[in-house]
């Protein structure tokens, strides 16, 4: 749900940015944001607030990672680094 909220609010922030900055050239290439800009151009003044909401949601997601099933993103590289630094892991009997 948190990732979905980040995505939806991000597209909304992009659309409001497009409408707020006066429809910059090539803004149609951001097709989802452009659609949001067409739908919500009347609320372009809310762009800074929506951007902060998007940033807060992204920060909350990053803070949540260690407590979720995604903790392997952090733990995996740490375990690999610890195994690489372990001298007993590198010592193998090559006489066989």
Backbone as numpy.savetxt, mean C-alpha at the origin, in Angstrom:
# Nx Ny Nz CAx CAy CAz Cx Cy Cz
-10.40 -6.50 4.48 -11.22 -5.31 4.48 -10.35 -4.05 4.48
-9.25 -4.11 5.24 -8.37 -2.95 5.32 -7.69 -2.67 3.96
-7.26 -3.72 3.30 -6.65 -3.53 1.97 -7.68 -2.99 0.99
-8.90 -3.51 1.03 -9.96 -3.01 0.16 -10.26 -1.55 0.40
-10.30 -1.15 1.68 -10.54 0.25 2.01 -9.41 1.14 1.51
-8.17 0.66 1.62 -7.03 1.42 1.11 -7.16 1.64 -0.39
-7.54 0.59 -1.11 -7.65 0.69 -2.56 -8.78 1.64 -2.97
-9.96 1.47 -2.37 -11.10 2.31 -2.75 -10.84 3.77 -2.40
-10.35 4.03 -1.19 -10.07 5.41 -0.79 -8.93 5.98 -1.63
-7.98 5.16 -2.04 -6.91 5.62 -2.92 -7.42 6.05 -4.28
-8.33 5.25 -4.85 -8.92 5.64 -6.13 -9.75 6.91 -5.98
-10.47 7.02 -4.87 -11.25 8.22 -4.63 -10.33 9.44 -4.47
-9.23 9.28 -3.75 -8.27 10.38 -3.60 -7.69 10.79 -4.95
-7.39 9.81 -5.79 -6.86 10.12 -7.12 -7.89 10.88 -7.95
-9.13 10.44 -7.89 -10.19 11.13 -8.63 -10.40 12.55 -8.14
-10.39 12.74 -6.83 -10.55 14.09 -6.30 -9.35 14.97 -6.63
-8.15 14.36 -6.68 -6.96 15.14 -7.08 -7.08 15.61 -8.51
-7.55 14.73 -9.38 -7.72 15.10 -10.79 -8.72 16.25 -10.91
-9.83 16.15 -10.22 -10.83 17.21 -10.28 -10.34 18.49 -9.61
-9.60 18.35 -8.53 -9.11 19.50 -7.76 -8.05 20.29 -8.52
-7.23 19.61 -9.31 -6.14 20.28 -10.03 -6.56 20.74 -11.42
-7.82 20.63 -11.74 -8.29 21.16 -13.02 -8.10 20.24 -14.21
-8.24 18.97 -14.00 -8.18 17.98 -15.08 -6.89 18.10 -15.88
-5.76 17.75 -15.27 -4.47 17.86 -15.96 -4.43 17.00 -17.23
-3.51 17.37 -18.11 -3.33 16.63 -19.36 -2.96 15.18 -19.03
-3.47 14.26 -19.79 -3.25 12.81 -19.64 -3.85 12.24 -18.36
-4.74 12.95 -17.70 -5.36 12.41 -16.50 -6.30 11.25 -16.82
-6.73 11.15 -18.05 -7.62 10.05 -18.44 -6.90 8.70 -18.40
-5.57 8.71 -18.40 -4.83 7.45 -18.31 -5.00 6.80 -16.94
-5.30 7.58 -15.93 -5.64 7.03 -14.62 -7.14 6.73 -14.66
-7.51 5.68 -15.41 -8.91 5.49 -15.80 -9.85 5.32 -14.62
-9.46 4.61 -13.56 -10.37 4.46 -12.42 -10.48 5.79 -11.68
-9.36 6.46 -11.48 -9.39 7.77 -10.84 -10.17 8.78 -11.66
-10.06 8.67 -12.97 -10.78 9.58 -13.86 -12.29 9.39 -13.73
-12.72 8.13 -13.62 -14.14 7.86 -13.42 -14.61 8.43 -12.10
-13.81 8.24 -11.05 -14.15 8.83 -9.75 -14.17 10.36 -9.84
-13.28 10.94 -10.65 -13.26 12.40 -10.82 -14.54 12.88 -11.48
-15.03 12.13 -12.45 -16.28 12.50 -13.10 -17.46 12.40 -12.14
-17.45 11.37 -11.31 -18.56 11.16 -10.39 -18.55 12.13 -9.20
-17.36 12.45 -8.71 -17.26 13.23 -7.47 -16.58 14.58 -7.67
-16.67 15.16 -8.85 -16.02 16.45 -9.09 -16.61 17.55 -8.21
-17.85 17.39 -7.78 -18.50 18.38 -6.92 -17.85 18.42 -5.54
-17.11 17.37 -5.15 -16.50 17.30 -3.82 -14.99 17.42 -3.88
-14.47 18.09 -4.91 -13.01 18.14 -5.07 -12.31 18.84 -3.92
-13.01 19.68 -3.18 -12.41 20.34 -2.03 -12.08 19.39 -0.89
-12.64 18.20 -0.92 -12.39 17.21 0.13 -11.11 16.43 -0.13
-10.41 16.74 -1.22 -9.21 15.98 -1.58 -8.20 15.86 -0.45
-7.81 16.95 0.24 -6.80 16.79 1.31 -7.25 15.84 2.42
-8.52 15.90 2.79 -9.02 15.03 3.85 -9.03 13.57 3.42
-9.41 13.31 2.17 -9.43 11.94 1.66 -8.00 11.41 1.54
-7.06 12.28 1.15 -5.67 11.85 1.06 -5.15 11.45 2.44
-5.47 12.24 3.47 -5.05 11.90 4.82 -5.71 10.61 5.30
-6.97 10.40 4.95 -7.64 9.15 5.30 -6.92 7.97 4.65
-6.54 8.11 3.40 -5.81 7.07 2.69 -4.47 6.80 3.37
-3.76 7.86 3.76 -2.47 7.70 4.43 -2.63 7.03 5.79
-3.67 7.38 6.53 -3.92 6.76 7.84 -4.25 5.28 7.69
-5.06 4.94 6.69 -5.39 3.53 6.45 -4.14 2.73 6.07
-3.28 3.31 5.23 -2.04 2.63 4.84 -1.13 2.45 6.05
-1.03 3.46 6.90 -0.23 3.34 8.11 -0.79 2.29 9.05
-2.11 2.23 9.18 -2.74 1.22 10.03 -2.47 -0.18 9.50
-2.47 -0.33 8.18 -2.16 -1.64 7.60 -0.73 -2.05 7.90
0.21 -1.13 7.76 1.61 -1.44 8.05 1.78 -1.79 9.53
1.08 -1.07 10.41 1.16 -1.37 11.84 0.51 -2.71 12.17
-0.47 -3.14 11.39 -1.19 -4.38 11.64 -0.42 -5.62 11.16
0.47 -5.46 10.21 1.17 -6.61 9.61 1.80 -7.54 10.65
2.55 -7.07 11.65 3.17 -8.01 12.59 2.17 -8.84 13.41
0.94 -8.41 13.49 -0.06 -9.11 14.29 -1.00 -9.96 13.43
-0.74 -10.05 12.15 -1.62 -10.77 11.24 -0.90 -11.99 10.67
-1.57 -12.66 9.78 -0.95 -13.80 9.09 0.13 -13.35 8.12
0.16 -12.06 7.83 1.19 -11.54 6.93 2.52 -11.30 7.64
2.63 -11.70 8.90 3.86 -11.48 9.63 5.04 -12.22 9.00
4.75 -13.22 8.17 5.84 -13.94 7.50 6.62 -13.01 6.56
6.05 -11.89 6.17 6.76 -10.92 5.33 7.98 -10.40 6.09
7.82 -10.24 7.40 8.91 -9.73 8.24 9.75 -10.88 8.79
9.11 -11.93 9.28 9.80 -13.02 9.95 10.65 -13.85 8.98
10.17 -14.07 7.76 10.89 -14.90 6.79 12.31 -14.42 6.53
12.52 -13.16 6.14 13.88 -12.69 5.91 14.75 -12.71 7.17
14.15 -12.48 8.34 14.92 -12.51 9.59 15.43 -13.93 9.85
14.57 -14.93 9.67 14.97 -16.32 9.88 16.05 -16.72 8.88
15.91 -16.32 7.63 16.93 -16.63 6.62 18.27 -15.99 6.95
18.24 -14.75 7.42 19.48 -14.07 7.80 20.13 -14.74 9.01
19.32 -15.18 9.96 19.87 -15.86 11.14 20.47 -17.21 10.76
19.84 -17.93 9.84 20.39 -19.20 9.39 21.69 -18.98 8.62
21.75 -17.91 7.84 22.97 -17.63 7.07 24.12 -17.25 7.99
23.83 -16.65 9.13 24.88 -16.23 10.06 25.29 -17.35 11.01
24.56 -18.45 11.07 24.86 -19.55 11.98 26.03 -20.37 11.43
27.18 -20.41 12.12 28.34 -21.15 11.59 28.10 -22.65 11.52
27.27 -23.20 12.41 27.00 -24.63 12.37 26.17 -25.02 11.17
25.43 -24.11 10.64 24.63 -24.38 9.46 25.49 -24.53 8.22
26.66 -23.90 8.22 27.55 -23.96 7.05 28.54 -25.13 7.13
28.73 -25.67 8.30 29.67 -26.77 8.48 28.97 -28.09 8.15
29.43 -28.72 7.09 28.87 -30.01 6.71 30.00 -31.00 6.51
29.76 -32.25 6.82 30.75 -33.31 6.63 30.77 -33.68 5.15
31.86 -33.36 4.47 31.94 -33.60 3.02 32.68 -34.91 2.71
32.98 -35.71 3.72 33.72 -36.95 3.48 32.81 -38.05 2.95
31.53 -37.86 2.99 30.61 -38.92 2.55 30.45 -38.94 1.09
